[in-house]
């Protein structure tokens, strides 16, 4: 098993069947996984990003496409919803970034916003 596959397996074991970004341990597992894939979220901005993600998930978690829906089976509406969530999270993270230390860019967002 590659390091990337192992890190995904570790993430899934930590969060169970459904990641809930309102849960601190799930956010911690997400950051461990994202950083293992090269997203490199800085420690200086990590607490602020985690707090924001919890708030964002509270408002948008129910709009995420169910993980049982494969990409090939996703409807146009599902894909539009994911695109809208991606765009909103990117925009909100950029607006929240008062300093360059807050780094949660497009790659991290795409891995976060695509599935619950």
Buried (B, 14 or more C-beta within 10 A) or exposed (E): EEEEEEBBEBBEEBBEEEBBBBEEEBBBBBBBBBBBBEBEBBEEBBEBBBEBBBEBBEEBBEEBBEEEEEEEEBEEEBEEBBEEBBEBBBEBBEEBBEEEEBBBBEEBBBBBBBBB
